[in-house]
């Protein structure tokens, strides 16, 4: 029996490997993971075929010239971190100087940076990393491995060391197993210009986890490449939490909460077709401290996990029936359309939290995005690579007083009645940074004691661009939001069932906020790069601030 099982397993691996090779031959490198982190750009569009890499002193990425059409139809021969051919080992060391005003770091200098943030005021930083990636051509090895490390040391008003990445990974045919802390995004959004995916955006440090899945789109057998799938499942450690216990915010220093993560995405259409359709879901949960919240919990850890994984409500005579843990997720759709020399991409995310989406109560909310990508730029002093526009809306949350009665009540995105830290890790938002936490909200506005995110109702407009001027590779971001606080600081909201919750003033005012960012990088001789950053915040939601940085990076 054991021999039969081993034989079947071996034949399956060989079959999957053959399919993986076929997939890559048929594709034009769309959606291939082209970075040192296997799921870094999970289901995103920005790294379809271009060589993106880390800019000097910043974890964000600036593009280099897109490859030719002939290159797109072959296996990439370039290491996507270093730009050097046939090399899966790389390292870098970057020294930078930064300055910010008003005692804060501007929004886009601290957001979507994977936790790699300079100190406020005048500071210097030293950032270094070393990586071993997979072979560029997966046909070269049935089994491969990789590892990486990146750290940042800040010296200024606050001196600190930040561990950005420390991970190891192994690939067997189409399957990948990965452990540690690594950069990661989940969602059908643009990975370099987006304001951030709702579920996991790359705004915070990576949650330490063990993750398994299919990292690249894999053609389903018998579909001739028309249908492809990818996805992952992970177990992580969220660290210590503060719990809302009988109305008191109580730290639990001796136990860690867990992270459950699941994502599944599919593609309809061959990559060579003009139009491809994409769809998928993500589901993430903070859980594991239920015994602290309820001494008579009555379930083992494994039994609790079953309720977490399937989102099944649990309750007893003494415990109010509800979902176990703090749930966050998305339902997503996207389309790619190759129009002559332009790649048009449109995408949309539905948000879900406590369950309003099941009755379409919060269907007004979501993230809408459109990007235009230059597939064949002409050599010139000015080249545009990509333009993006996004609209985000989260004001509804199914909490309108005239909405239909239902068991779940309003969503209250990213907040949780029991887990005070909500959808955050190390104080930073794991999802869209446009949802404001108490850490960054300007003082003087009404908040409630149990909500870590006092501003989660907003309407926002966001634009981004990537372009080249002479030898400078540039990236710009412009964001404008109208912010309404939370339902608990508004006159009222739809509660559970037929209940209407009314609240007394003071109420959160309508606040306007503008944030802008510009980044540029150019190559020097002998593997050196020069980078600059500029950022500004102006408005009523955040403290007004200006920031700038300059850095020099050496790559090997």
Phi, psi and omega in degrees: 000315180299319179296321179296316179299315180296322179296314179297317179299315180297318179295323179296317180297317179296321178296312180298321180295319177297320177296320180298318178297317180297318178304314184289327178294319183285332186277164173253038177073010177298135174066010173291141176288114187241042178214175185289343180256126187302321181248019183306315183246050184302116174060034179246167190258343195293331185255038183305305184221347186277166178263100177262146179208168184289132177280167184297120174072013182214140178282353175286168188238144175240140188283162164242178189302135173299150180281169180286167179298323179297322179294322183297331182269014176234175176287139177300133178251013184243135172288124191282353176266327187249340184079004181262144186282146171052045182220120178248012169250138179207159177205157176209157175219128185230134175242132183219156175236136186225153176215133177226158182253165172064018175073016179223159174265127181304155189309306186278355170275341181247345185264147179058033182249010180057031178083001180270089190236134176287164175286156176287161183077211177271128182207164172234153181224146172235119183239133179216153179201156176219140188217146169237117184255176174291164170299143181299324180260108182294348177287344183288332183218133172292322180235137182213166181217164178206166179201161180200155176215137173213134179223157180225132175245122177254139175227123181176227175301325175232125176261128184203156171249132180242122175275106183279315181214144170199104189209164170223151182213155177221142180240131175235107185056239181272354187264147179226138173238131187218143179218146178121204175252129181209161178290139184202138168233148173229125177142152178276067179228163176290129189277345183249339183240347184296153172287348174128134175294147184294323186273306180215111194254340190092017180279325185253171169304149178293138175286127177303132186202166168247127189228137178227146178170190174257109190283328182243153179302129183242128181291126178292131181304148177074001178259357180056035177083002181286329180239131179223152183224159172203166178167178179204165172222142186213152171237126183229174183240113186274358180080188181289152184230162167256133183248147174270098185247107180056040177085355179253133177278111189242119174292142176241085189283343189264356181224145178262144170276163181250163171241130168250131184225133177217134173218146179212128183224151180223157178233137173246121182115141176287147179302335179282347179287159179290327183238130173235140177247141181229151175202160179177180179223156169226146182216118181228142186219133166267128184203180172114351181247024182296327178294331176286323180286324184226099181303333179258037185305310171087359179241145173287171179299318180294318178295321177298319181299325179300317178293323179296312188294322183260000178068028182276131178294150179224144177192163177226188177297331182255354182237123179298131182293125179196173174295150182269119179092184180257108186263138177221143178188176180220153165239128195228153176219150179203157177221137171248136180222116178275110181247098183054245184264011183242139170256113178265131178230129173236141181213160182209140175238128163274144178258142167221150183223278182265352173129007182296332183295334180299332177252012180062022183292328181249028184294342176293332183281154176159179176241125177245135181219147176223133176226148174239124184241134180279109184279332183220072180293145178270142178300125179193173178293333177238127175228134172260140181255315185199143171235144183222144171224135178229149171232130179237139181219128180220021185285332185290294182057015182066021185256005178300140183299328181270009178286164184291141176298144178201168187284337190271336185075192180289157186286313185056062187310134175073344175269157177215138185294331183258316179269099187300322182294345178059214183271068180221161176217126183055035177085354183250146179295127177282337180258219183295126180289352178289343173276118194268130177267169177298336181298327187244347181294134176300138183291158177106351179262149182293136175222168174248153185294334187265358184252120176283334179248091182283350178232096178232010175246112187205163168232130187222148176238131186221135177228150179213158179211153172230131183203167181235131174239113187055243181256014180259125177263121193239153178218135178227147179225136176227127185224131177230127181231149170246123192243139186236013179074223178230167180297329181290347174245031175237173181299328182182170181205161173287122177266196180286141181066227180266009183287139171244124179264125177250144183234148179274154175293165011281151179254153179290126180282163174285120186242135178258142182217137177232134177224138181226154183209142174221136181221142179214150182213144174220150178279139172251194180277157171061036175080012178267150177225143176248133181227148176227153178222142174222139180211152179212141172240134178215124179160195184254344183280313182251164174290133177298137184201154173232141179221153178210154178208152175221140184212156177233128185236139173245131180240145176236000000 
